[in-house]
Amino acid sequence: MRVSRAQAEANRETVINVASRLFRERGFDGIGLKDLMKGAGLTQGGFYKQFESKDDLAALASRRAMESATRRWSSVAASSADPLQGVIDLYLSAGHRGETGDGCPLVALGSDAARQSVDVRKPFQDGIKAHLQVLEELMPASDHDDASRKAMAMLALMVGAVTLSRIVTDENLADRLLEVAAAEARRVAAMEPAE
């Protein structure tokens, strides 16, 4: 049975969305094409009609995940009385720590992405730049170079804290890592410009 062009495009979008979630849950090498396609409710046979390779899908799914994460930050910032605090509270929360399939792709796939092709790493780089831009825009008034430096420090701090909090098995330690990182992120934002 032949699939319409519209249905083929809908199937492609479904596969990208499912891969975005499953890669964050299991890693790029933690799931095969058969299980990815099964997760999308499709057969493996249609994969190569939609994608050049698993690497191609990984790049598309990574882009989708990074764009989703950036939109989430922007949405939280727009709906918060204190936009920067809203982003910090969302990101450095126990809830986010537990969102392995829908949470931050930098945390879920960062070290894995570093070992992938340039095509897969590029969406992460673009996403990092987008996250930095959101943070820069939320910084208290300061010059651009200072806001950029603070944004870089905050992003590194926040991603590292969530990563560490997911690794440890001691829930109290995991919570403390997030709490301390949130306090430090606020401190970084409020710091005077570097001399």
N, C-alpha and C positions, 0 to 999 in steps of 0.2 A: 504494500500500500504506500503510495507516494504521499509525502508530507508537504503541505503548502509552504510557501516562502515565509508567511507570517508565523506559522506553527514552528518552522525550523528556527526562526529568530527567537521565538519565545522559549524554545527548548535550549538554545544556546545561552540565553540569559539565565535560565534556571540552573544550568550546569555551572556557570560562572558564580552565581550566588551560593550554590551548594558547595562548590570547591573552596570558595572564600571562607566559609564556616569550617569545613572539614580540614582544610590545611591548617587553620589556626588550632583546631583541636588535636590533630595528629602529626603535624609537620608535613613538609613537602614529600618526604620519602615514607611517611607513615601510612599512606593510603595509595592503593593502586587504581588504575583507570576503571577496572571493573566495579570496584566499590564506590568510586566517585559517581559513575554513571548510574549505578543502582540507587545511590542516595538522591539522585535527581529524578528517579523514576523512569529511567531510560536504559536502553541496552548499550553495551560497549560498542557494538557495530557502528553506531552513528557518531562516535567520537571524532573520527578522522574526517568526517564530512564537515564538522564544525570547527576543528582546531588542527593546527599543523602538528602539534606535539603536546606532551604533558607540560613541557617547559612553556609553551605558548599559553596554555591554560593557567599555569602558575603565575605568569606575568599579568594576565588579565584579572585573575582572582585577587592578586596582591593589590593591583590598582583599585579594584572595587572595595577591598577591605580598608585601604588607606583613605580613600575618598569618603567612605562611610564614617570612619573615625573622625576625620576632620569636620564633616558636617555635624556630627554629634557634639563636638566641642563648641562649634559655632552656635548651635541650637541652645545648648546649656548656657552659654555666655549671654545670648540674646534674651533668655528668660529669667536671668538672675539679677537680683538687686545689686550684687557685687559680682560682675562677670568673671573676673580672674579667680575669685574665691570659689565660684560655682564650678569652674573647670577643675580646680585643685580638688575640691570635695568629691566631684564625680570620679576623677581619675584615681585618686589615692583613697579608694574606699574598699571595704571588704567585698561589697557587691561586685565591683569591677574585677577584683582579684579572682572571683569565682566565674567570671564570664569567659571561659576559655575559648568558646566557639564564636562569640560575638564581641569579645573585648578587643583591646588594642593589638593590632598585628605586629607592632614593633616588639611588644613583650612576647607574644606567642611565637613569632617567627624570626625575630631579630638575628639570633646567632645562626639559625638555619639559612636565612636569606643571605648572610655574608658568604656562604659557600655556594651560592647559586650563580647562574650566568648573569651577565650584565643586563640582559633583558628582564630578568626577574628582579634584580636589585634596583633597577631604575625606578619602578613605582614606589619603592621604599624611600629612595632619595627624594623623589617628588613629594611624597607624603610627609617626610621629615621637614622639608622646606615649608609645606603648607601648615604644619603644626607650629613651626617656629613663627610663621607670619601671624597666626592667631594669637600666640602668646605675646609677640611684640606689640600687637594692637591693643592688648589688654593691660600692658604695663602702665603703671602710673607715669605721668608726664616726665619725660627725660629725653635726652638726645637719642637719635636713631642708633648710633653705635652702642650706646649703653643698653638700650632696650634689646638690641640684637644679642649682646653678650649675656644679659640676664635670661633671655628666652632660651638660649643654648644651655645654660647652666640648669635652668628649671626643667627643660625637657629631659636632659640626661639624668637628673636627679629623680624625676618622676618615673621614667621608664625603668631605671635601675631598681627603684624601690618596689615597684609592682612585680618586676621579675624576681627579685629576692624573696618577696612575700609569697610568691607562688611556689618557690623551691622548698622553703622550710616546711617541716611537718608540725612544728610547734605553733599553734594558732595565736598564742599570746605574743610570740616573737613576730609573727607575720603582721599582726595588728600594730604592734609597736613600730615596726619598720615603716608602715604607712603613715602613722601619726607623726613620727619624727620627720619624715620626708615632707609632709604637709606643712609642718612648722618651718622647716628650712626653706621650702618654696616661697612661703609668705615673707620670710626674712630676706631672701634674695630679691624679691620684687620691691621691697621697701628700702633696700640698700642705697646709699648715696653712690653716685657715679664713681668709677675707678679713676684715680688720678693719673 
